[in-house]
Amino acid sequence: MSRTAEIIKETEKYSAHNYLPLPVVLSKGEGVWVWDVEGNRYFDMLSSYSAVNQGHRHPALLKAVREQIDRITLTSRAFHNDKMGEFLKYLCQIAKLDKALPMNTGAEAVETAIKAARKWGYLKKKVKKDKAEIIVCENNFHGRTTTIVGFSSEFQYRDGFGPFTPGFVQIPYNDPSALKRAITKNTVGFLVEPVQAEGGVIVPKGGYLKETYEICKKNNVLFIADEIQTGFGRTGKLFCVDWEGVKPDILIVGKSLGGGLYPVSAILSRDDIMDVFQPGDHGSTFAGNPLAAAIGLAALRVTIEENLAKNSKEMGDYFMGELKNIESPHIKEVRGKGLLIGVEIKSSSETARPFCEHLKEEGILLKETHEQIVRFAPPLTVTRGEIDWALPRIKKVLCE
């Protein structure tokens, strides 16, 4: 039995079977490349669902980790630490918002945004107690907690996990008129992904974000943008909402904020919204810890100083253009923004999973989403030469 088979057998025996990974065991990463335990090299086209925008083991991030580990790693929020303020100041400055509330995972940040919107609704909008509603979109993916899966339209995400939290209204994505119709006196927020990444790389029509933002403004409803996967350059702008000049009332960030080293997330908002939180209202033992803050600060500096959003735009335009030129009987559509690209496989060609498995054999790692979509999302540090290395291999698999 190979080492790969041994490790997979052991993992499958002791791990809950809540994932269906490709049969590869990774042991090393550098930039856009990863290696398995057998020594085979692969191009990482998933970037850990956009958590590794800066590439694997970026030197500036490793330096920040080593320096901070030698000092202090955890203080809890019972005390101040000398890194969190610097980190949150820089985060607020680049997002152009007043305050940030740090958390750990993306789902925690979404839960935090929900709490902020509800409490703002009661204290500032004067919605009656326990009547606050948040509008969400069909086909959304905001996380895996019971509250969040409760407002998912995906049957499997909900099946067996009820009863669910009330207070959420679901409308079609990419339909501003549906938002307008759904708003009531109890509506406190509209929670939306600028691109539905996990939902199949669904890019809304131009102007959708701007129009829904203006509808929210007219009705005193908070526009809450979930940029956990699309943020920090993934779509070719620092934030995807920047494409339409939208400034969210609440901005949710995570994934690449941790540089692929550590879970770091946050919500950002204006003073008048964030001041609904009082000591004891919300918290987390690990949120804003000095190690997380040092990593987050380094991750942001790499993103800004290396202009990863610009590279994402340029490489994304090139990559998507080349993918669209592939003449394959299996491809239904190629769509995306920046370096978040989905290739939809025709249902007559089975699902996307076999294509991902064959791409693994060609040295390219990625994962299907929503059965029929092959998602391409390499690190934002990717070069044209690296894309050119991958293209003939991708073409070979998509055409066969």
Backbone hydrogen bonds in HBPLUS format (Angstrom, degrees):
<---DONOR---> <-ACCEPTOR-->    atom                        ^
c    i                          cat <-CA-CA->   ^        H-A-AA   ^      H-
h    n   atom  resd res      DA  || num        DHA   H-A  angle D-A-AA Bond
n    s   type  num  typ     dist DA aas  dist angle  dist       angle   num
A0006-GLU N   A0002-SER O   2.99 MM   4  6.26 156.2  2.05 149.5 156.3     1
A0007-ILE N   A0003-ARG O   2.97 MM   4  6.17 164.4  1.99 153.4 156.5     2
A0008-ILE N   A0004-THR O   2.98 MM   4  6.18 165.3  2.00 154.6 159.0     3
A0009-LYS N   A0005-ALA O   2.94 MM   4  6.01 157.4  1.99 144.9 151.3     4
A0010-GLU N   A0006-GLU O   3.01 MM   4  6.24 160.3  2.05 148.4 153.2     5
A0011-THR N   A0007-ILE O   2.87 MM   4  6.05 163.4  1.90 151.5 156.5     6
A0012-GLU N   A0008-ILE O   2.85 MM   4  5.96 165.3  1.87 151.2 155.4     7
A0013-LYS N   A0009-LYS O   3.07 MM   4  6.20 139.3  2.24 137.6 148.2     8
A0014-TYR N   A0010-GLU O   3.18 MM   4  6.45 154.1  2.25 149.6 154.8     9
A0015-SER N   A0011-THR O   2.75 MM   4  5.52 139.9  1.91 155.2 163.7    10
A0024-VAL N   A0022-LEU O   2.75 MM   2  5.70 135.4  1.95 112.5  97.9    11
A0037-VAL N   A0025-VAL O   2.97 MM  12  6.07 136.8  2.17 162.8 170.7    12
A0027-SER N   A0035-TRP O   2.86 MM   8  6.00 169.6  1.87 160.5 159.6    13
A0035-TRP N   A0028-LYS O   2.85 MM   7  5.12 155.7  1.91 140.4 143.2    14
A0030-GLU N   A0033-TRP O   2.81 MM   3  5.31 164.8  1.83 155.8 157.3    15
A0033-TRP N   A0030-GLU O   3.00 MM   3  5.31 156.2  2.06 133.7 132.1    16
A0031-GLY N   A0056-HIS O   3.04 MM  25  4.65 160.0  2.08 134.2 127.8    17
A0056-HIS N   A0031-GLY O   2.84 MM  25  4.65 168.3  1.86 131.0 127.2    18
A0044-ASP N   A0032-VAL O   2.81 MM  12  5.56 169.5  1.82 169.6 172.0    19
A0034-VAL N   A0042-TYR O   2.93 MM   8  5.30 157.3  1.98 149.1 155.4    20
A0042-TYR N   A0034-VAL O   2.74 MM   8  5.30 156.1  1.79 163.8 167.6    21
A0036-ASP N   A0040-ASN O   2.94 MM   4  5.45 151.6  2.03 147.1 156.1    22
A0039-GLY N   A0036-ASP O   2.95 MM   3  5.36 162.9  1.98 114.3 119.7    23
A0043-PHE N   A0363-GLY O   2.77 MM 320  6.14 159.4  1.81 147.5 150.5    24
A0365-LEU N   A0043-PHE O   2.89 MM 322  6.05 173.4  1.89 158.9 160.2    25
A0045-MET N   A0365-LEU O   2.79 MM 320  5.56 152.7  1.86 154.5 163.9    26
A0377-ALA N   A0045-MET O   2.69 MM 332  5.19 166.1  1.71 150.0 149.2    27
A0049-TYR N   A0046-LEU O   3.06 MM   3  5.56 120.8  2.42 111.4 123.0    28
A0050-SER N   A0046-LEU O   3.40 MM   4  6.79 154.0  2.48 143.8 150.9    29
A0050-SER N   A0047-SER O   2.95 MM   3  4.90 110.4  2.45  95.9 113.0    30
A0051-ALA N   A0047-SER O   2.86 MM   4  6.03 120.0  2.23 149.9 166.6    31
A0052-VAL N   A0047-SER O   2.97 MM   5  4.82 147.2  2.08 140.3 138.0    32
A0051-ALA N   A0048-SER O   3.16 MM   3  5.24 149.1  2.26 101.2 110.5    33
A0055-GLY N   A0052-VAL O   3.04 MM   3  5.24 162.8  2.07 112.2 116.4    34
A0380-LEU N   A0053-ASN O   2.80 MM 327  5.03 135.2  2.00 122.3 136.1    35
A0061-LEU N   A0058-HIS O   2.98 MM   3  5.36 125.5  2.28 110.4 124.5    36
A0062-LEU N   A0058-HIS O   3.00 MM   4  6.29 160.2  2.04 159.0 165.5    37
A0063-LYS N   A0059-PRO O   2.95 MM   4  6.10 156.5  2.00 147.4 153.7    38
A0064-ALA N   A0060-ALA O   3.13 MM   4  6.27 155.7  2.19 136.6 142.7    39
A0065-VAL N   A0061-LEU O   2.99 MM   4  6.25 158.2  2.04 150.5 156.0    40
A0066-ARG N   A0062-LEU O   2.98 MM   4  6.19 170.6  1.99 153.0 155.3    41
A0067-GLU N   A0063-LYS O   3.01 MM   4  6.17 166.1  2.03 152.4 156.2    42
A0068-GLN N   A0064-ALA O   3.03 MM   4  6.14 158.7  2.08 144.5 150.5    43
A0069-ILE N   A0065-VAL O   2.85 MM   4  5.98 163.0  1.88 158.9 163.5    44
A0070-ASP N   A0066-ARG O   3.27 MM   4  6.38 145.1  2.40 140.5 148.1    45
A0071-ARG N   A0068-GLN O   2.90 MM   3  5.15 157.0  1.95 108.5 116.2    46
A0072-ILE N   A0068-GLN O   3.11 MM   4  6.15 132.6  2.35 160.4 172.4    47
A0087-PHE N   A0083-LYS O   3.08 MM   4  6.25 163.0  2.11 156.9 162.0    48
A0088-LEU N   A0084-MET O   2.88 MM   4  6.07 174.7  1.88 163.3 163.7    49
A0089-LYS N   A0085-GLY O   2.94 MM   4  5.98 153.7  2.01 145.8 153.3    50
A0090-TYR N   A0086-GLU O   3.22 MM   4  6.39 163.5  2.24 144.7 148.3    51
A0091-LEU N   A0087-PHE O   3.00 MM   4  6.23 160.7  2.03 151.4 157.5    52
A0092-CYS N   A0088-LEU O   2.88 MM   4  5.99 164.2  1.91 148.9 152.8    53
A0093-GLN N   A0089-LYS O   2.94 MM   4  6.11 153.3  2.02 145.3 153.2    54
A0094-ILE N   A0090-TYR O   3.05 MM   4  6.30 161.8  2.08 153.4 156.3    55
A0095-ALA N   A0091-LEU O   3.08 MM   4  6.18 146.0  2.20 143.1 152.8    56
A0096-LYS N   A0092-CYS O   2.76 MM   4  5.65 118.8  2.14 138.0 152.6    57
A0097-LEU N   A0092-CYS O   3.16 MM   5  5.19 155.1  2.23 138.1 144.8    58
A0099-LYS N   A0269-SER O   3.03 MM 170  5.64 172.1  2.03 162.9 164.4    59
A0269-SER N   A0099-LYS O   2.97 MM 170  5.64 156.6  2.03 154.9 161.3    60
A0101-LEU N   A0267-ILE O   2.84 MM 166  5.38 155.7  1.90 155.8 162.8    61
A0267-ILE N   A0101-LEU O   3.10 MM 166  5.38 149.4  2.19 133.8 141.9    62
A0103-MET N   A0265-SER O   2.76 MM 162  4.94 173.0  1.76 127.3 127.6    63
A0265-SER N   A0103-MET O   3.20 MM 162  4.94 165.4  2.22 116.8 112.6    64
A0109-ALA N   A0105-THR O   3.13 MM   4  6.47 149.0  2.23 143.0 151.5    65
A0109-ALA N   A0106-GLY O   3.03 MM   3  5.05 116.6  2.44  94.8 110.6    66
A0110-VAL N   A0106-GLY O   2.96 MM   4  6.34 152.7  2.04 152.6 160.2    67
A0111-GLU N   A0107-ALA O   2.96 MM   4  6.23 163.4  1.99 151.2 155.5    68
A0112-THR N   A0108-GLU O   2.91 MM   4  6.13 147.9  2.01 141.8 151.0    69
A0113-ALA N   A0109-ALA O   2.92 MM   4  6.21 152.2  1.99 146.2 153.3    70
A0114-ILE N   A0110-VAL O   2.95 MM   4  6.27 153.8  2.02 151.6 158.7    71
A0115-LYS N   A0111-GLU O   3.03 MM   4  6.33 158.8  2.08 146.8 151.9    72
A0116-ALA N   A0112-THR O   2.89 MM   4  6.14 158.7  1.94 149.9 156.1    73
A0117-ALA N   A0113-ALA O   2.91 MM   4  6.08 164.8  1.93 150.7 154.4    74
A0118-ARG N   A0114-ILE O   2.98 MM   4  6.14 163.3  2.01 150.4 155.2    75
A0119-LYS N   A0115-LYS O   2.96 MM   4  6.08 168.2  1.98 150.6 154.3    76
A0120-TRP N   A0116-ALA O   2.90 MM   4  5.99 157.5  1.95 147.8 154.8    77
A0121-GLY N   A0117-ALA O   2.93 MM   4  6.08 151.2  2.02 141.6 149.7    78
A0122-TYR N   A0118-ARG O   3.04 MM   4  6.43 149.1  2.14 149.0 156.4    79
A0123-LEU N   A0119-LYS O   2.88 MM   4  6.04 169.4  1.89 155.8 159.0    80
A0124-LYS N   A0120-TRP O   2.72 MM   4  5.26 156.2  1.78 141.9 150.3    81
A0125-LYS N   A0120-TRP O   3.27 MM   5  6.73 151.3  2.36 143.4 150.5    82
A0126-LYS N   A0121-GLY O   2.89 MM   5  6.03 103.3  2.50 135.9 155.4    83
A0127-VAL N   A0121-GLY O   2.93 MM   6  5.61 175.5  1.93 140.7 142.2    84
A0131-LYS N   A0128-LYS O   3.09 MM   3  5.62 143.2  2.24 148.1 142.0    85
A0133-GLU N   A0186-ASN O   2.87 MM  53  5.69 152.8  1.95 145.5 142.0    86
A0188-VAL N   A0133-GLU O   2.81 MM  55  5.86 168.6  1.82 165.2 165.1    87
A0134-ILE N   A0167-GLY O   2.89 MM  33  6.32 152.7  1.97 151.4 158.0    88
A0169-VAL N   A0134-ILE O   2.99 MM  35  6.22 157.4  2.04 141.2 146.2    89
A0135-ILE N   A0189-GLY O   2.86 MM  54  6.25 160.3  1.90 159.3 155.8    90
A0191-LEU N   A0135-ILE O   2.90 MM  56  6.21 156.4  1.96 170.9 178.8    91
A0136-VAL N   A0169-VAL O   2.79 MM  33  6.03 162.7  1.82 158.0 162.1    92
A0171-ILE N   A0136-VAL O   2.93 MM  35  6.32 150.0  2.02 148.7 157.0    93
A0138-GLU N   A0171-ILE O   2.76 MM  33  5.85 146.9  1.86 157.0 160.3    94
A0149-VAL N   A0145-THR O   2.89 MM   4  6.12 173.9  1.90 166.8 167.9    95
A0150-GLY N   A0146-THR O   3.10 MM   4  5.97 136.5  2.30 134.1 145.0    96
A0151-PHE N   A0148-ILE O   3.12 MM   3  5.68 152.4  2.20 111.9 118.5    97
A0152-SER N   A0149-VAL O   3.11 MM   3  4.94 164.9  2.13 106.9 107.7    98
A0158-ARG N   A0155-PHE O   3.08 MM   3  5.43 139.0  2.26 106.8 117.9    99
A0159-ASP N   A0155-PHE O   2.89 MM   4  5.89 147.6  1.99 156.2 166.8   100
A0161-PHE N   A0158-ARG O   3.03 MM   3  5.64 164.0  2.06 146.0 143.1   101
A0178-ALA N   A0175-ASP O   3.06 MM   3  5.47 132.6  2.30 108.8 120.7   102
A0179-LEU N   A0176-PRO O   3.07 MM   3  5.16 121.0  2.43  97.3 111.8   103
A0180-LYS N   A0176-PRO O   3.06 MM   4  6.43 160.9  2.10 152.9 157.7   104
A0181-ARG N   A0177-SER O   3.05 MM   4  6.28 156.2  2.11 145.9 151.4   105
A0182-ALA N   A0178-ALA O   3.06 MM   4  6.16 141.3  2.22 139.6 149.6   106
A0182-ALA N   A0179-LEU O   3.10 MM   3  5.14 124.4  2.42  96.1 110.6   107
A0183-ILE N   A0179-LEU O   3.25 MM   4  6.42 133.9  2.48 152.5 161.4   108
A0187-THR N   A0184-THR O   3.15 MM   3  5.33 168.0  2.16 110.1 113.8   109
A0222-LEU N   A0188-VAL O   2.98 MM  34  6.03 167.6  2.00 128.6 128.7   110
A0190-PHE N   A0222-LEU O   2.76 MM  32  6.13 149.6  1.85 173.2 174.8   111
A0224-ILE N   A0190-PHE O   2.87 MM  34  5.75 168.6  1.88 152.5 153.1   112
A0192-VAL N   A0224-ILE O   2.98 MM  32  6.33 162.8  2.01 172.9 178.4   113
A0226-ASP N   A0192-VAL O   2.92 MM  34  5.95 170.2  1.93 148.0 151.2   114
A0197-ALA N   A0195-VAL O   3.02 MM   2  5.69 114.7  2.46 112.4  95.4   115
A0196-GLN N   A0202-ILE O   3.01 MM   6  4.93 155.1  2.08 147.1 144.3   116
A0201-VAL N   A0196-GLN O   2.89 MM   5  5.32 114.0  2.34 139.0 151.9   117
A0202-ILE N   A0196-GLN O   2.96 MM   6  4.93 155.4  2.02 129.4 132.1   118
A0200-GLY N   A0197-ALA O   3.14 MM   3  5.66 159.7  2.18 116.7 118.1   119
A0201-VAL N   A0197-ALA O   3.05 MM   4  4.21 149.1  2.15 113.2 121.3   120
A0208-TYR N   A0205-LYS O   3.14 MM   3  5.77 158.8  2.19 140.7 141.5   121
A0211-GLU N   A0207-GLY O   2.90 MM   4  5.97 164.4  1.92 154.1 158.6   122
A0212-THR N   A0208-TYR O   2.98 MM   4  6.11 167.2  1.99 152.0 155.6   123
A0213-TYR N   A0209-LEU O   2.92 MM   4  5.96 151.2  2.00 143.4 152.1   124
A0214-GLU N   A0210-LYS O   2.99 MM   4  6.22 156.9  2.04 147.2 152.7   125
A0215-ILE N   A0211-GLU O   3.00 MM   4  6.28 151.3  2.09 145.4 153.5   126
A0216-CYS N   A0212-THR O   2.99 MM   4  6.22 156.3  2.04 145.2 151.1   127
A0217-LYS N   A0213-TYR O   2.97 MM   4  6.30 156.2  2.03 147.8 154.3   128
A0218-LYS N   A0214-GLU O   3.01 MM   4  6.21 161.6  2.05 149.4 153.3   129
A0219-ASN N   A0215-ILE O   3.22 MM   4  6.36 135.6  2.43 139.7 150.6   130
A0219-ASN N   A0216-CYS O   3.16 MM   3  5.24 133.4  2.39  97.6 110.2   131
A0221-VAL N   A0216-CYS O   2.90 MM   5  4.66 168.7  1.92 140.6 142.4   132
A0220-ASN N   A0217-LYS O   3.36 MM   3  5.25 172.6  2.36 104.8 106.7   133
A0249-ASP N   A0223-PHE O   2.95 MM  26  5.29 140.2  2.12 140.8 152.9   134
A0250-ILE N   A0223-PHE O   3.27 MM  27  6.52 160.6  2.31 147.1 146.1   135
A0225-ALA N   A0250-ILE O   2.97 MM  25  6.40 149.8  2.06 169.1 170.8   136
A0252-ILE N   A0225-ALA O   2.92 MM  27  6.12 165.3  1.94 172.9 168.7   137
A0227-GLU N   A0252-ILE O   2.88 MM  25  5.55 144.6  2.01 143.9 152.9   138
A0231-GLY N   A0227-GLU O   2.84 MM   4  4.67 141.9  1.98 125.0 128.4   139
A0232-PHE N   A0238-LEU O   2.65 MM   6  4.73 110.5  2.13 160.2 177.2   140
A0233-GLY N   A0238-LEU O   2.95 MM   5  4.29 147.7  2.05 113.5 117.7   141
A0236-GLY N   A0233-GLY O   3.08 MM   3  5.24 165.3  2.11 113.9 118.5   142
A0339-LEU N   A0234-ARG O   3.00 MM 105  5.77 147.4  2.11 159.5 167.0   143
A0242-ASP N   A0239-PHE O   2.94 MM   3  5.44 150.7  2.03 112.1 121.2   144
A0243-TRP N   A0240-CYS O   3.13 MM   3  5.84 161.5  2.17 118.2 122.8   145
A0244-GLU N   A0241-VAL O   3.08 MM   3  5.75 154.3  2.15 115.5 121.9   146
A0246-VAL N   A0241-VAL O   3.19 MM   5  5.33 169.3  2.20 143.0 139.8   147
A0245-GLY N   A0242-ASP O   3.25 MM   3  4.75 166.2  2.27  95.8  99.9   148
A0251-LEU N   A0268-LEU O   2.89 MM  17  5.08 162.3  1.92 146.4 152.4   149
A0268-LEU N   A0251-LEU O   2.82 MM  17  5.08 148.3  1.92 142.7 153.0   150
A0253-VAL N   A0266-ALA O   2.96 MM  13  5.45 175.4  1.96 164.1 165.0   151
A0266-ALA N   A0253-VAL O   2.99 MM  13  5.45 155.3  2.06 144.5 142.1   152
A0257-LEU N   A0254-GLY O   2.99 MM   3  5.22 165.3  2.01 119.7 124.4   153
A0258-GLY N   A0255-LYS O   2.99 MM   3  6.01 171.7  2.00 131.5 134.0   154
A0259-GLY N   A0256-SER O   2.95 MM   3  4.81 162.5  1.98 102.2 107.3   155
A0261-LEU N   A0258-GLY O   2.93 MM   3  5.78 169.7  1.94 131.1 134.6   156
A0273-ILE N   A0270-ARG O   3.20 MM   3  5.48 144.8  2.33 104.6 114.3   157
A0274-MET N   A0270-ARG O   2.94 MM   4  6.13 174.9  1.94 161.9 163.6   158
A0275-ASP N   A0271-ASP O   2.90 MM   4  5.78 143.6  2.03 150.5 156.5   159
A0276-VAL N   A0273-ILE O   3.26 MM   3  6.04 162.0  2.29 119.7 121.6   160
A0277-PHE N   A0274-MET O   3.23 MM   3  6.10 168.4  2.24 122.4 125.3   161
A0281-ASP N   A0278-GLN O   2.89 MM   3  5.56 163.5  1.91 152.4 153.1   162
A0289-ASN N   A0286-PHE O   3.07 MM   3  5.51 147.0  2.18 143.0 137.2   163
A0293-ALA N   A0289-ASN O   2.89 MM   4  6.10 161.1  1.92 160.6 167.1   164
A0294-ALA N   A0290-PRO O   2.96 MM   4  6.03 156.3  2.02 140.5 146.5   165
A0295-ILE N   A0291-LEU O   3.01 MM   4  6.22 160.6  2.05 150.6 155.7   166
A0296-GLY N   A0292-ALA O   2.78 MM   4  5.93 164.4  1.81 151.2 156.4   167
A0297-LEU N   A0293-ALA O   2.91 MM   4  5.99 160.8  1.95 146.3 151.3   168
A0298-ALA N   A0294-ALA O   3.11 MM   4  6.25 160.2  2.15 141.3 146.7   169
A0299-ALA N   A0295-ILE O   2.80 MM   4  5.99 158.1  1.84 154.3 161.1   170
A0300-LEU N   A0296-GLY O   2.97 MM   4  6.16 157.2  2.02 147.9 153.3   171
A0301-ARG N   A0297-LEU O   3.00 MM   4  6.23 160.6  2.04 147.8 153.3   172
A0302-VAL N   A0298-ALA O   2.99 MM   4  6.20 160.8  2.03 151.4 155.9   173
A0303-THR N   A0299-ALA O   3.08 MM   4  6.25 161.2  2.12 143.7 149.2   174
A0304-ILE N   A0300-LEU O   2.92 MM   4  6.18 159.7  1.96 155.1 159.8   175
A0305-GLU N   A0301-ARG O   2.74 MM   4  5.64 160.1  1.78 152.5 157.7   176
A0306-GLU N   A0302-VAL O   2.97 MM   4  5.55 153.4  2.05 138.5 144.9   177
A0308-LEU N   A0303-THR O   3.15 MM   5  5.31 161.6  2.18 147.6 153.1   178
A0307-ASN N   A0304-ILE O   3.09 MM   3  5.05 156.1  2.15 102.8 109.7   179
A0311-ASN N   A0307-ASN O   3.22 MM   4  6.61 160.9  2.25 149.8 155.2   180
A0312-SER N   A0308-LEU O   2.84 MM   4  5.98 150.4  1.93 143.7 152.4   181
A0313-LYS N   A0309-ALA O   2.99 MM   4  6.28 151.8  2.07 146.0 152.7   182
A0314-GLU N   A0310-LYS O   3.01 MM   4  6.29 170.0  2.02 155.4 157.1   183
A0315-MET N   A0311-ASN O   2.80 MM   4  5.80 167.6  1.82 153.2 156.8   184
A0316-GLY N   A0312-SER O   2.80 MM   4  5.43 142.5  1.94 130.2 142.0   185
A0317-ASP N   A0313-LYS O   2.94 MM   4  6.00 158.1  1.99 143.5 148.8   186
A0318-TYR N   A0314-GLU O   3.16 MM   4  6.36 160.3  2.20 144.3 149.6   187
A0319-PHE N   A0315-MET O   2.81 MM   4  5.90 168.7  1.82 149.3 153.1   188
A0320-MET N   A0316-GLY O   2.87 MM   4  5.86 169.7  1.89 150.0 153.6   189
A0321-GLY N   A0317-ASP O   3.04 MM   4  5.98 152.0  2.12 135.9 144.2   190
A0322-GLU N   A0318-TYR O   3.02 MM   4  6.28 155.2  2.08 149.8 155.9   191
A0323-LEU N   A0319-PHE O   2.95 MM   4  6.22 155.3  2.01 150.3 157.7   192
A0324-LYS N   A0320-MET O   2.90 MM   4  6.10 153.2  1.98 147.9 154.8   193
A0325-ASN N   A0322-GLU O   3.16 MM   3  5.09 134.8  2.38  93.0 105.5   194
A0326-ILE N   A0323-LEU O   3.17 MM   3  5.42 159.3  2.22 105.4 111.8   195
A0346-LYS N   A0330-HIS O   2.81 MM  16  5.54 169.5  1.82 160.8 164.2   196
A0332-LYS N   A0344-GLU O   2.76 MM  12  5.41 171.1  1.77 160.2 161.3   197
A0344-GLU N   A0333-GLU O   2.79 MM  11  5.18 159.9  1.83 161.3 165.6   198
A0335-ARG N   A0342-GLY O   2.99 MM   7  5.42 164.3  2.01 156.5 161.7   199
A0342-GLY N   A0335-ARG O   2.75 MM   7  5.42 170.1  1.76 165.1 168.5   200
A0337-LYS N   A0340-LEU O   3.00 MM   3  5.49 150.1  2.09 143.7 150.1   201
A0340-LEU N   A0337-LYS O   3.15 MM   3  5.49 143.5  2.29 121.3 132.2   202
A0341-ILE N   A0376-PHE O   2.99 MM  35  5.07 172.1  1.99 156.3 157.5   203
A0376-PHE N   A0341-ILE O   2.71 MM  35  5.07 169.4  1.72 158.5 162.0   204
A0343-VAL N   A0374-VAL O   2.86 MM  31  5.09 162.2  1.89 144.7 150.8   205
A0374-VAL N   A0343-VAL O   2.89 MM  31  5.09 171.4  1.90 143.4 145.1   206
A0345-ILE N   A0372-GLN O   2.71 MM  27  5.13 174.7  1.71 160.0 161.7   207
A0349-SER N   A0346-LYS O   2.93 MM   3  5.40 159.5  1.97 113.4 120.3   208
A0350-GLU N   A0347-SER O   3.32 MM   3  5.34 140.7  2.48 115.8 112.4   209
A0352-ALA N   A0371-GLU O   2.77 MM  19  5.93 174.9  1.77 161.6 160.4   210
A0355-PHE N   A0352-ALA O   3.06 MM   3  5.39 123.3  2.39 107.7 122.1   211
A0356-CYS N   A0352-ALA O   3.15 MM   4  6.52 152.0  2.24 153.5 161.9   212
A0356-CYS N   A0353-ARG O   3.04 MM   3  5.16 117.6  2.44 100.8 115.9   213
A0357-GLU N   A0353-ARG O   2.97 MM   4  6.30 154.8  2.04 154.8 162.6   214
A0358-HIS N   A0354-PRO O   2.93 MM   4  6.15 154.1  1.99 146.0 152.3   215
A0359-LEU N   A0355-PHE O   2.90 MM   4  6.09 149.1  2.00 142.7 151.7   216
A0360-LYS N   A0356-CYS O   3.02 MM   4  6.27 144.2  2.15 141.0 149.8   217
A0361-GLU N   A0358-HIS O   3.11 MM   3  5.12 119.2  2.50  93.5 107.9   218
A0362-GLU N   A0359-LEU O   2.96 MM   3  4.93 136.2  2.16  95.5 108.7   219
A0364-ILE N   A0359-LEU O   2.91 MM   5  5.24 160.4  1.95 140.2 140.0   220
A0363-GLY N   A0360-LYS O   2.98 MM   3  5.08 160.8  2.02 106.0 111.3   221
A0369-THR N   A0373-ILE O   2.88 MM   4  5.24 148.9  1.98 144.2 153.1   222
A0373-ILE N   A0369-THR O   3.18 MM   4  5.24 146.4  2.29 153.1 159.1   223
A0372-GLN N   A0370-HIS O   2.56 MM   2  5.76 145.4  1.67 113.3 101.0   224
A0382-VAL N   A0379-PRO O   3.17 MM   3  5.79 161.6  2.20 121.6 123.1   225
A0387-ILE N   A0383-THR O   3.09 MM   4  6.44 156.5  2.14 148.6 155.0   226
A0388-ASP N   A0384-ARG O   2.81 MM   4  6.03 157.3  1.86 150.4 157.2   227
A0389-TRP N   A0385-GLY O   3.00 MM   4  6.23 136.5  2.20 135.8 147.1   228
A0390-ALA N   A0386-GLU O   3.19 MM   4  6.50 147.8  2.30 140.1 147.6   229
A0390-ALA N   A0387-ILE O   3.03 MM   3  5.12 118.4  2.43  95.5 110.6   230
A0391-LEU N   A0387-ILE O   2.92 MM   4  6.12 152.6  1.99 156.2 163.8   231
A0393-ARG N   A0390-ALA O   3.04 MM   3  5.43 121.9  2.39 111.5 126.3   232
A0394-ILE N   A0390-ALA O   2.93 MM   4  6.15 155.4  1.99 157.2 165.1   233
A0395-LYS N   A0391-LEU O   2.83 MM   4  6.03 166.6  1.84 160.0 163.7   234
A0396-LYS N   A0392-PRO O   2.97 MM   4  6.04 154.9  2.04 137.8 144.6   235
A0397-VAL N   A0393-ARG O   3.20 MM   4  6.45 162.2  2.24 145.9 148.9   236
A0398-LEU N   A0394-ILE O   2.90 MM   4  6.08 172.3  1.91 160.1 162.7   237
A0399-CYS N   A0395-LYS O   2.93 MM   4  5.87 144.7  2.06 146.0 154.0   238
A0400-GLU N   A0396-LYS O   3.06 MM   4  6.11 140.2  2.23 137.6 147.8   239
